């Protein structure tokens, strides 16, 4: 991460620790980030792009969040 990204993460962390951000706001931030990343489960991504599950799992940018695997496709 670059310096600006580290500052954003640090600021968000501090705001959460100081109870200045509500759960509703945090959910909105997660939704916004998910939309920018075009996050989809492997299964949903495979279905929407007519690809096999294993093909997606092995050849796409897959990350694990909240014990679930998601594809990032924001190109």
N, C-alpha and C positions, 0 to 999 in steps of 0.2 A: 504494500500500500504506500501511496505517497503521503507527504506531510499533511495535505488538506484532508485526505480521507481519514487519516489518524485523528486529526482534530475533530472531525465530524463524529466519529465513533466515540471519542473521549467525551465530547459535549453531550451526546445522547446518553451515554453511561451516567454522567454526573446528574443530568436532569431526572433520570429514572431513580437514581439513588436518593435524590432529594425530594422524591414524590411530586415533582412538578409536571409530570406527564401521566395522563390517565391510561388505564388499560385500553379504553376506546381509541385513544390516540395511537397507542402502540400497535393495535390491530390495523389501523389505517396505514401506518408506516409499512407494516408487513405486506398489506395488500398492494400498496403503491410499488414497493420493491418487486413483488411478485409479478405485477403487470409489466414493469420495465424489463424484467428478466424474461418475460414470457414463460414463466414456470408452469410446467405441466408434469403430471405423473408420467412415468415411462409408458404405462398402459394407454393413457389418454393421448399422449404424443404419438404413439404408434398408430392408434386408431385414426386420429385426425390427419396423419400424413401417409396413411396406407402403407405402413412399414411393419416388419415383424418386431415383436417385443425384444427378442434377443439381438436383432440388428441395432435397435435403438440403444439398448443397454450397453452394447460393446462398441458403438461407433458415434455416440453423441456425448455432449458435455453433461454428465450426470453428477449430481451432488446429493448428499444426504442431509436432510433437515427434519428435525422432529421425528427421527427414526423412520422416515419415509424417503424414497428416492425420487428425485425430480430431474427433469431435463431442462437445461437452460438453452433457450434458442432466441437470442435477441439480436441476431446479425441483421 
